[in-house]
Amino acid sequence: MERLFGRGPERIVVATTPRMATIYLVKDGPRPASTSAGTESSLSEVTKRLEKYTCRYIGPEPRPLNERERSETYQRVVIEVVANDGTNAKFPQLGFYIVADLDAAQADFLVRE
């Protein structure tokens, strides 16, 4: 992605990177290796793909989900937004969001290119 500044021959082209968010699939329970490696996608693309889902802020740091019941497979989808991602109306704070009503098994549309 590039941004142009100035006019005419003095114009400057500056390469910028799109704002990225990280999408994690998460297993229930407090165990090591309960989170996928994560998939980066632009914050605008994640916002567009999740427009019909509610994303609840869970805090500035990740935390175990559903600690009482452990799962062997990924159950939930969590989005991480960091300082260089920026924020928007759907993700107004920096930190971690759980996607309500979206099972990890149905999240292919979110993590595909």
Protein Blocks (a to p, Z undefined) as FASTA:
>chain_A
ZZdedehjlbccddddddddddddddedjdehibcebiaddfklmmmmmmmpccddfbjb
dcdehklbccfbdfbdcddddfknopafklmbgcddddehiafklmmmmmpZZ
